[in-house]
Amino acid sequence: MELGNSLAYLSAGIGAGLAVMGGAAGIGRLAAAAMEGSARQPQALGDIRTTMIIAAALIEGVTLFALVVCILLAVK
């Protein structure tokens, strides 16, 4: 195995790990803010939940895209 391939696998693994950690941190902060908002204003729970689910789906989409890019860079 060449050094270039080894570095590609290493960088893809580090990139994938950073992408997953960033997505997890984003969803965690999103959920914390949604819980705080619903505690402050319980009558807006439905709107807060809908907005939270849409934002979480967007964060997951970006994380999945980053993982696919890392996998493609490793396979290349």
C-alpha positions as CSV (number, residue, x, y, z in Angstrom):
1,M,0.0,0.0,0.0
2,E,1.4,3.4,-0.9
3,L,1.8,6.3,1.4
4,G,-0.7,8.3,-0.6
5,N,-3.4,5.7,-0.2
6,S,-2.7,5.5,3.5
7,L,-3.0,9.2,3.9
8,A,-6.2,9.3,1.9
9,Y,-7.8,6.6,4.2
10,L,-6.6,8.5,7.3
11,S,-7.9,11.8,6.1
12,A,-11.2,10.3,5.1
13,G,-11.6,8.7,8.5
14,I,-10.7,12.0,10.3
15,G,-13.1,13.9,8.0
16,A,-15.9,11.4,8.6
17,G,-15.4,11.6,12.4
18,L,-15.5,15.4,12.4
19,A,-18.6,15.4,10.2
20,V,-20.4,13.0,12.6
21,M,-19.3,15.0,15.7
22,G,-20.4,18.3,14.1
23,G,-23.8,16.9,13.2
24,A,-24.3,15.4,16.6
25,A,-23.4,18.6,18.3
26,G,-25.7,20.6,16.0
27,I,-28.7,18.3,16.7
28,G,-27.9,18.3,20.4
29,R,-27.9,22.1,20.5
30,L,-31.1,22.2,18.4
31,A,-32.9,19.8,20.8
32,A,-31.8,21.8,23.8
33,A,-33.0,25.0,22.4
34,A,-36.3,23.4,21.4
35,M,-36.9,22.0,24.9
36,E,-36.1,25.4,26.4
37,G,-38.5,27.1,24.0
38,S,-41.3,24.7,24.7
39,A,-40.7,25.1,28.4
40,R,-41.0,28.8,28.1
41,Q,-44.0,28.8,25.8
42,P,-45.9,25.5,26.0
43,Q,-48.7,26.7,23.6
44,A,-46.2,26.9,20.7
45,L,-45.1,23.3,21.2
46,G,-46.4,22.1,17.8
47,D,-44.6,24.9,15.8
48,I,-41.4,24.4,17.7
49,R,-41.5,20.6,17.1
50,T,-42.1,21.0,13.4
51,T,-39.3,23.5,13.0
52,M,-37.0,21.3,15.1
53,I,-37.7,18.3,12.9
54,I,-37.1,20.2,9.7
55,A,-33.8,21.7,11.0
56,A,-32.7,18.2,12.3
57,A,-33.4,16.7,8.9
58,L,-31.3,19.4,7.2
59,I,-28.4,18.9,9.6
60,E,-28.6,15.1,9.0
61,G,-28.6,15.7,5.2
62,V,-25.4,17.8,5.4
63,T,-23.8,15.3,7.6
64,L,-24.6,12.5,5.2
65,F,-23.3,14.5,2.3
66,A,-20.0,15.0,4.2
67,L,-19.7,11.3,4.9
68,V,-20.3,10.5,1.2
69,V,-17.6,12.9,0.2
70,C,-15.2,11.4,2.7
71,I,-16.0,7.9,1.4
72,L,-15.6,9.0,-2.2
73,L,-12.2,10.6,-1.4
74,A,-11.1,7.4,0.3
75,V,-12.1,5.2,-2.6
76,K,-10.5,7.5,-5.3
